[in-house]
């Protein structure tokens, strides 16, 4: 309300500036809460579904743990940060300024340390799980606050964001430890590393350039896959 009162005062003193300020005030007071409400409803469906997709696949969880451990080893030993990765059933990728040899060496060390019991390596602060957890948590807080106060406003949005920002990282660690990663990797084996090409457009043409480094893995009960190159 103070913003709206200030905007009305501006209308009498400086009309054009008042109109702009009023429009900005309405954006904050109306559009942002409505947009956040729509986003919250979407995230209440998307967030749990994304976590469940990883949770039910043990191989993905093991590769996710090894992905985090590998990135932690690279950051710890070589001081290279701002890395990212994606885990699948076949292995995991490492995106950043590292060579396949370095990534493979780090992955081998990470796997060895996980097998020796260093489960903390499977947790990483910049994991995408944190984003999912924070978004889902802020959406849940917003919906609960909306039900409790019966008020759709900027204060409700700020409350949801604040609670998620404070609690999100802590909850994310538990989500990683017990839902999205599995540090019991005694049966996991690294089978190799490769550079996967990435398609980009240059002057309207599609060009393949070196992309992410992909570390392939398998479990001991999986058969070896042999690739025949012509």
N, C-alpha and C positions, 0 to 999 in steps of 0.2 A: 503493500500500500504506500509506503513513503516514496517509492519511485514514481508511482502514479500521481501523487499529489505534487511532486516536484515537476513532473511533466506538464501538469495543468498550469502551474505557476509560470513556467516558461512560455506557455501559449500566450499569456498576456504581456510578458516583457519582450520576448523575441519569438514572434510567431513561427518562423520557419524552423528555428532551432527547437522550438517547443513541439512542432509536429514530428520532427525526427526523433526527439527524445521520447515522445508518446508512443511512437511506433516501436521503438526499441523496448520500452517498458512493457508494451502488450506482448512483444515477442517473448520476453522473459517470463511474464506472468501467465501466459496462455499457451503459446505454442510449445515451449520447452517442456512443461509438465505433461501436455498431451502426447508429445513425441516420446518422452520417457515412459509414459504409461503404455504406449503401443510396443515399445522396445521391451519393456518388462514382461508383457504377456508372451511375446515371442520367445524371450530367453528362458522363461519358465518351462517351455517345451523343448527348446534346443539344447540348453545346458545339460540337464540330466540325461538326455538321449546321447549326447556326445561322450559323457563320462561312462555311460553304460556300454557304449560300443567298444570302448577300450577294455573295460572291466571284464567282459565276458570272454576275452581272447588272451589266454596266458602267454602265447608266443609274442604277441604285440607288446604285452606288459613287460616281458623280459627284454625285448629289444629296446623298449622305451627306457628301462633302467640302464641298459648298456649305453644307450645314446647319451643320457645325462652324465653317466660316469665318464664317458669318453670326452665330452665337452669340458667337464670339470678337470680332467687330467690335462687337457690342452691348455686351459686357462692357468692351471697351477704350475705346470712345468715350462710352458713357453710364453706365458703372459699374453696370449692372444684371446681377446674377448669379443663380445658382440656376435658370437656364433649362434646358429640355430640348427634345428634338425627336425625330421619327421620320421616316425617309426611305422613299420608295416610288418607283416608276417615274414617277409623275406629278409628283413634287416632294417637298417636305418640310414638316413642321410646326414651329412655334416655340411652346412653351408657357411662359408667364410674363407679367409685368406690362408688356407692350409693345403698342403700337398697330399696326394693319396698315401704316400709313404708315411708322412707324419700322422695322418688320421688313423692309418692301420696300426702303427706303433702304439699310439695312444689308446686305441680300442683294445689291443692285446693287453696292455698294462691295466686298463680299466676292468677288463674281464677277470684278470688274475686277482686284482684287489677285491672285486666283488665276491669272488669265490672264497677269499680269505676272511670275509665277514665285514668289509667296509661298506655297510649298507647306506651310509650317509651320502656316498658318491652317487646314489640313484636319485637324489633330490637336487633340483636346480631351481634357483630363484626366478629365472626368466622362462620357465616352462609355460607352454600354452595352457596347461591346466590352470595356472594362476589366473589367466584372463577369463577362462570359462567360469571358474569358481567365483571370482569377483563380480562378473556380470550377472551370474545367477543369484548370488547373494544380494547384490544391490536391488535386483528386480524383486526378490522375495521380501526384503525389508520395505521397499516402496509399496508393494501391494498390501502388506500387513498394516503399514502406517496409514494407507489410504482407507482401509476398512475400519481401523481404530478411530481415526479422526474425521472420516467422511469429508475430507478436504483435499482437493486436487490443486496443489500449489507448488511454488518454487521451493518453499521450506521443506516440503516432503521429499522432493528430489534431492536436495542438499543433504538431508538426514540420511537417505538411503546410500548416497555416494560416500558420505563420511564413515558410516558403519562398515560398508564394504571395503573401503580403503584401509581401515584400521584392522579389521578381522580377516580380510581376504588372504593376505600372505600366510597367516598362521594356519588357517583352514586348508589352504593350498598344500602346505607341507604334509598334512594328514591325508589329503586326497591323493597326493603323489605316492606316499608311503604305503597306503592300504588299498587304493583303487586303481590308479593308472600305471603304476610300475610294480615289478615283481623282482626283487633282488636275489632270489634263489635261482641262480643261473648256472648251477653245477653241470647241467646237461647241455649248455649252450656252447656252440663252437663257431668261431669266425672262419669263413671259407674264402674270403678275399675282399678286395676293394676295387672299385671302378669309378670312372668319371662319367656321369650320365649327361649327355648333351642336352642343351636347352635351346628351344626355338625362339628367335627374336626376329623382329621386322626391321630391316634397314632399307630406307628409300623404297618401301613397298614390296621388298623381296624378303622371303623367309630364309633365314640363315641359321645354321646350327652352330652354337658356340659352346665351349666347355661350361658345364653347369655344376651341379652338386656332386659331392663325393658320396658314393653309396657303399656302405659296408655290409656285405652279405653274411648271413648267419644261418645256422641250422641247429636243430636239437639232435642228440645222439640217436634218437629213435627214428629220425627222418632219413630216407634214402638219399644217397649222393646224387646230385643232378649234374649230368655231363653235357656240356655244350659242344656241338660239332660245328666248326667254322669251315665254310667252303673257301 
